[in-house]
Amino acid sequence: MLSLEDAQIRIKKEIEIIDLPLVPKDLYDPVRYILSLGGKRIRPALVLLGANLFSDDISSAVNPAIGIEIFHNFTLLHDDLMDNSVIRRGKETVHIKWSPNISILSGDVMSILAGKYISKTNSPNYKDIQDTFNRTAIEVCEGQMLDMDFERRTDVSIQEYLEMIRLKTSVLIAASLEIGALAGGADKKSAAELYEFGLNLGLAFQLQDDLLDSYGDTKTFGKKVGNDILTNKKTYLMITALNNSKPEDKARLLDILGWTTIDPFKKIDAVKAIYDACSVKALTIDKINQFFDLALQKLENINIEDDRKIVLKKFSAELKGREY
Amino acid sequence: MLSLEDAQIRIKKEIEIIDLPLVPKDLYDPVRYILSLGGKRIRPALVLLGANLFSDDISSAVNPAIGIEIFHNFTLLHDDLMDNSVIRRGKETVHIKWSPNISILSGDVMSILAGKYISKTNSPNYKDIQDTFNRTAIEVCEGQMLDMDFERRTDVSIQEYLEMIRLKTSVLIAASLEIGALAGGADKKSAAELYEFGLNLGLAFQLQDDLLDSYGDTKTFGKKVGNDILTNKKTYLMITALNNSKPEDKARLLDILGWTTIDPFKKIDAVKAIYDACSVKALTIDKINQFFDLALQKLENINIEDDRKIVLKKFSAELKGREY
């Protein structure tokens, strides 16, 4: 059985030898560039692990795994342009290094390349793999659109927020596992259970990210703590606070959201004081644990030997163990 | 047998009843909008005609035909953004009516929707249909990139230009016919011949467009004559003139390309005088006729009853009959 690290190493190698045309240079250089920036390759690794759950031979899952990684990087490329982000993984983003037009077109070709790699499999479950990918890719676009919509709104509900992160983040993690399972010969029911495992894991992971952004340890989290607060992001924490705080705290929170020219630490502390007053941290941890529990339940439902599930259980436990 | 008009009417109806989600509104409204702007629906009609060449039952070709039309409109949507065009078919372009970001994301979802419709067929040639689409979609991106590259160059060769229009325009016309043929049950060899028919027809058509832009009759051509000259577009005519004119004419042509603040008619007349001095019109017509002849030869090669070829021969003859 492959460990997560084995799968990541395999993907890293496959991405390194990926055979892209040399010309037109301005079309394919940005593709090579963004794929070379690294990242943890979690999604394609999950494709391989999903296959390995049902089969020792994972060869049918390799190209779909690459397709998933290309698709994920395509979304990063276009998201960076839409958000006008200048840095991605410590390097200039494509629209800065080249141009917005080149970023649009290179992204477009990546989206099609993704579909091409997804379809390069000799799995008999070929059609289901294709369908899962198409459905998921559409959902990811919907999630990104909702995220952009929410930036202009202050009345986003918890339910709407969960639906947004489900579409923007979780479905691709879930689909990676499902596509892997299908490529590994899983029956539809088992593949669907594995999808649900991934979906709940993805939701837990995104809420953890929200929590870590406000309550994480700068050293272990890696990013600057409080960034979501400073940029007025409507995270699970912020929405929970807006919904659960006393009227005077809610009014104060809305007031703080308007603060711009102030010491950033003051703003972070002021928001976190309101979070603390209505138990935002505890409520978020409860929700995260619910999703982790649900995920593990879905994994239990799959009718294969327990031994084969160890790798995914370990992955889930490692995620759950992130400190906050 | 379907006539071209029958096929166009069928496509028009299918596009009208296409089932797109209502939300997120800002994601799908632009998709509905651009698909509703009309156009001649030539490409999807060719999918149906390609199928009808080999089968009376064209049902397996309908969804792929819609996929081709969605893909074509996706390229228009992103091209309009990259070129910053404000009008498409007499209406505001998506990035003007909504925003650049919405145009990026709606285009992205269209590209995936296209692949989804292409894959919604019960044809046994499903995999070949998929492969033809993926290969072609990638080529169209390459063609657009070359077109953008060429804007900054004055040394584009005839061969490079033909390769650019092959990728940007012809392969999609060719692939439409091939995908139709495959959906209609054609063998690979016949489908490939039909592809070549479409490819040469597409090249002839694009060169005709170049010619009509400078030598067309405003009434029948519809667009403003001389626009390519005014915008310094490196068309087949311009490249032929730069290659074939006497040194002093070439120097004058390069000089004219720098003219900006002058009576447009003067610029058009000055360029056309040089075109006439080195027989650009006759050379272009020769090339167009070569492509038409080659196209018909490819159609002849297909081993089916002559009766079935009448519709495509008529289509080809009508294109050839455009006046210049």
Interface residues (C-beta under 8 A of the other chain):
Chain A: P21 P24 D26 L27 H78 L81 M82 N101 I102 I104 L105 G107 D108 V109 S111 I112 L113 G115 K116 S119 Y126 K127 Q130 D131 N134 R135 A137 I138 C141 E142 Q144 M145 L146 M148 D149
Chain B: P21 P24 D26 L27 H78 L81 M82 N101 I102 I104 L105 G107 D108 V109 S111 I112 L113 G115 K116 S119 Y126 K127 Q130 D131 N134 R135 A137 I138 C141 E142 Q144 M145 L146 M148 D149
